[in-house]
Amino acid sequence: MSNGARGGGTLHTISVLVEDKPGVLTRVAGLFSARGFNIDSLAVGPTESSGLSRMTIVINVDTKPLEQITKQLNKLINVIKVLEHERGSAVERELLLVKVRAEGETRARVMEICEIFRVRVTDVTHQTMTIEATGSPDKLESLLELLDDFGIVELARTGRIALARGDRGIRERVLKRVAAGGEGSPDWTGGGV
């Protein structure tokens, strides 16, 4: 998915389906660092299939270099599928934990913002409130902009995760190609777009 520009390029969200084996994350991240690209966000976790993991990578890069990286990712042994999410073609979410100053009258104003954004307060002290929010990156940015006025004490944010809209999953696209006699291998020895 392409979002607004930062640092000259465009933000792109890609999903990479990989075998769950030691060293795969290092090899994938190494492709980006070897070319001098900074990864804005990286989330890795298990999938519905045992032995497979899904990486969601957000990178700030122009389209041409991204195509080259995608082709090189596909050549890695443990990569099964690489999918770039076009703008609006995926459901994207992040998790945010933020501790904000909330004393006296400020507390009621912070609670009002929490209600508007439909987020949860997970911890309260005399001076602070810790808020848990999930949503699109834009929603979280808007929430942080409002909370910044009260004073953010601490912040932790996960990487973005994304699933393509529609009926089929990333793995089904690979299996369909293999079943049709296309390139690929049922024992997952390489990637393919």
Summary of the structure (lengths in Angstrom):
residues: 193
radius of gyration: 19.7
end to end distance: 15.7
largest distance: 67.5
contacts: 561
relative contact order: 0.19
helix: 30%
strand: 39%
